[in-house]
Amino acid sequence: MSDTNLAAVESNIIDAKAPSQSSQGSQTASLSELKDKKGLMSSLRVALWSVVLILLLQSVTETFKNIQTAQTFESSKQIQAKKIAEINAAKQQLQGIGGKLAALAAAGNQNAVKIVTQFEKAGVTMRPLK
């Protein structure tokens, strides 16, 4: 081979090596980019799981508060039901007394007439029981 042919072959070999060196550099760059992307993805995963955990804890807290509120309302309702039953019993007794008093007043009892008149002045109507 002549010297020019050897120089041409050497330049071809150098040119052939040059792209592989640049491709190794690009591979190295792409590997570091992949590592950066993996780091970014794991950071996003951590952030996403943190948000999910916070939402779950908030949901549990709100559910617990709602259960406590419901229990408070239920106990208040039971206490009020007892008082309402007592009030209704007293109301029936008063209506019975008022009805008998009105019946006595209709029958002509003067004391009953005076009491019924005083109650009517106060705005309370008494009717005989049916």
C-alpha positions in Angstrom: 0.0 0.0 0.0 1.1 3.5 -0.6 1.5 6.1 1.9 -1.6 8.0 0.7 -3.6 4.8 0.9 -2.4 4.2 4.5 -3.2 7.8 5.4 -6.7 7.4 4.0 -7.2 4.1 5.9 -6.0 5.7 9.1 -8.3 8.7 8.7 -11.2 6.3 8.0 -10.4 4.4 11.2 -10.2 7.7 13.2 -13.5 8.8 11.7 -15.0 5.5 12.6 -13.8 5.8 16.2 -15.0 9.4 16.5 -18.7 8.7 16.2 -18.5 5.8 18.7 -16.8 8.1 21.2 -19.5 10.8 20.7 -22.1 8.1 20.9 -20.6 6.9 24.2 -20.7 10.5 25.4 -24.4 10.7 24.3 -25.0 7.4 26.0 -23.4 8.7 29.2 -25.5 11.9 28.9 -28.7 9.9 28.3 -27.8 7.7 31.3 -27.5 10.7 33.6 -30.7 12.1 32.1 -32.4 8.8 32.9 -31.0 8.9 36.5 -32.4 12.5 36.8 -35.8 11.4 35.5 -35.8 8.4 37.9 -35.0 10.7 40.8 -37.7 13.1 39.6 -40.2 10.2 39.3 -39.4 8.9 42.8 -39.8 12.5 44.2 -43.2 12.7 42.5 -44.2 9.3 43.9 -43.3 10.4 47.4 -45.2 13.6 47.0 -48.3 11.8 45.6 -48.2 9.2 48.4 -47.9 12.1 50.9 -51.0 13.7 49.5 -52.9 10.4 49.5 -51.9 9.8 53.2 -52.9 13.3 54.2 -56.3 12.9 52.5 -56.9 9.6 54.1 -56.0 10.9 57.6 -58.3 13.9 57.0 -61.1 11.6 56.0 -60.7 9.4 59.1 -60.6 12.5 61.3 -63.8 13.9 59.8 -65.5 10.5 60.0 -64.6 10.3 63.7 -66.0 13.8 64.4 -69.2 13.0 62.5 -69.7 9.8 64.6 -69.2 11.8 67.8 -71.6 14.5 66.7 -74.2 11.8 65.8 -73.8 10.2 69.2 -74.2 13.6 70.9 -77.4 14.2 68.9 -78.8 10.8 69.8 -78.2 11.2 73.5 -79.8 14.7 73.4 -82.7 13.2 71.5 -83.2 10.6 74.2 -83.0 13.1 77.0 -85.5 15.4 75.2 -87.9 12.4 74.5 -88.1 11.7 78.3 -88.9 15.4 79.0 -91.4 15.6 76.2 -93.2 12.5 77.5 -93.4 14.2 81.0 -94.7 17.4 79.4 -97.4 15.5 77.5 -98.5 13.7 80.6 -98.7 17.0 82.5 -100.6 18.5 79.6 -103.2 15.7 79.6 -103.6 16.1 83.3 -104.2 19.8 83.0 -106.6 19.3 80.1 -108.5 16.8 82.2 -108.7 19.2 85.2 -109.7 22.0 82.9 -112.4 19.9 81.2 -113.9 18.8 84.5 -113.8 22.4 85.8 -115.5 23.6 82.6 -118.1 20.9 83.1 -118.7 22.0 86.7 -119.1 25.6 85.5 -121.6 24.6 82.8 -123.5 22.7 85.5 -123.8 26.0 87.5 -121.1 25.7 90.2 -120.3 29.3 91.1 -116.7 28.7 92.2 -116.0 26.9 88.9 -117.6 29.8 87.0 -115.3 32.3 88.7 -112.2 30.2 88.0 -113.2 29.7 84.3 -113.9 33.4 83.9 -110.5 34.3 85.4 -108.8 31.9 83.0 -110.7 33.3 80.0 -109.5 36.8 81.0 -105.9 35.4 81.0 -106.5 34.0 77.5 -106.9 30.3 78.4 -110.0 28.5 77.2 -111.5 25.6 79.0 -113.8 23.2 77.4 -115.7 20.3 78.9 -114.3 16.9 78.1 -116.0 14.9 75.4 
